[in-house]
Amino acid sequence: MKKAIFFCLLLLGLIFPLIAAVASGSSHYLFVWAMQARHPQAVSMMMKPADISAGRSKLGLGKDFLAVFDIAPGPAFGKLVAMLPVGDAVQAHHTNYAEPPDHMLYANDWLANDTYVFDLHDPVHPRLVRKFGSVGAYGYPHSFAYLPNGDTLATFQYSRGFNKAAGGLVEYDPQGKVVRTASAAASGHPNIRPYSLAIDAKVDRVVTSSADMMAAQVSHVAQVWRLSDLKLLKTMQLPEAPDWIFDTAADASEPRLLADGKTVVVPTFNCGLFVVRDLASENPSLQHVYDFGYRTCEVPVIVGDYLVETMQSGHAIASVDMRDPEHPHEVDRILLPADEYPHWLAMEPGGDRLAITGYGALNTRVRFATIDRHSGKLTFDVATIDMTRAWPDGWQGSAIPHGVVFSNP
C-alpha cells in the first residue's frame, strides 16, 4: 500500500510540472480590434477622406471597438468577456502584432486617422488610455512596434496631408509623449509611404517597408534606419527577380526579424521575399530569395525557424523554412474555403495556435490553425469566433475584425 501511494505521488509529481508547462505557454484571451457593420459584405471604395460619409452609410458602420474573447480550451472557448466601444468606425485596421510586454495595445482606424491605446493589464477590463491622430506634419499611422527601452515606434504613411508626400517614423514614450520623429523622404523616390517595420535592436537598426494603403501609387523600396536616433541610413531598391515576369519587387509589406536575431526579411504584397544583406553596416542592400507563387500576400508571423505567410489570392497559409535565409523552402500549406481570403495572422506567444482574419467570408469571423514549431506542419482548426451576434452595447448584427492579438500567458 505504501509503495502504491509512493508511486502515485511520484506520478503526480511528474505530471503537474508538465501541465503547468503547457498552461504557461497558452493564452487565455484573444483581443480583437473590429468595427460594427450592418452590411459587412458591401463593396465600399473608401479610398480617401472625401469618401468616408458615403462609405460609412453603404457598410452601415457603427463604432470601432476592442473585444476580448476567452480562448482557453474548454466549454467557454469563444465566449465574449469584454467589449469596449470607442469612436465612429471608418476603417478599423492594424494593431501591434503581439501584445507588448507593457500591455499597452495600439490600434488604429486608418482612414479616420485615429489611433487608440488600450491598457490590457486586466484583460477582462480593458481601458482606453489615450487617442491620437496626426503628429506635426505626419499623419495616418499604420504599424506599431514595442521597443526594448519601453517606447513604441510607429510608421506614419503621409506628411503634409492625405497622400501628399512621404511620411516617416514617430517614437512615443510609455506615457504617449513624442520622443522623436524622422522623415522617410528620399531624393528620387517620390512614392515612399512607410507601411510596417521590424526592429533589430542588437545592431541598432529599424527596417521599414513602403506601400501606399490605398494603392494610389507603386513603391519599389525598403528603408534602413538607426534605431537609437532614427537616422535614415539607406533607401534600398527592391531588385527585380531574374526569372519571373510578374513584378514581385513592388510594394514591400511586412518586414520581420528571423529567429536568429540578426536577419530581417522583407516580403512584398506581390508575394516576393527579400533578405536584407549587411544590415549592421551603413550600406545594406536587398536580395531576392523567394517567390511565394501567388499574386497577393499579406501579414506573416515568425514561428521559430518558420515564416508563416498569408497567401490571400490563393486562399492559403504556408509555412516556409528560413534556417537558410538565402534559400527558403516551403514545408507545408493549408487551404481555406474558396470564399475566404486570409489577411492577418497572429501567433500565440509560447503556444502553437494561429488566429486568422481576412476578407470575403472571413469578413465576420476569426479562424484558427495550429503549427508544429519543430516541423512547421500546419493544421486547420474547425473552431471559429463568429462576429455576428447581439453585442453588450446594444449593437445587433455583424462586426468586421482586423487586428487580432493573443494575450500574454
Secondary structure, DSSP 4 states (H G I P E B T S, - for coil): -HHHHHHHHHHHHHHHHHHHHHHHT--SEEEEEEEEESSTTS-----SGGGHHHHHHHHTEEEEEEEEEE-SSSTTTTEEEEEEEEEE-S-EEEE-SS--TT-EEEEEETTTTEEEEEE-SSTTS-EEEEEE--BTTEEEEEEEEE-TTS-EEEEEEEESSTTSEEEEEEEE-TTS-EEEEEE---TT-TT--EEEEEEEGGGTEEEEEE--TT-SS---EEEEEETTTTEEEEEEE-PPPTT-SS--SSSB---EE-TTSS-EEEEBTTSEEEEEESTTSSS-EEEEEEE-SSS-----EEETTEEEEEEGGGTEEEEEE-SSTTS-EEEEEEE--TTEEEEEEEE-TTS-EEEEEEEEGGGGEEEEEEE-TTT--EEEEEEEEE--EE-TTS-EE-EEEEEEEEPP-
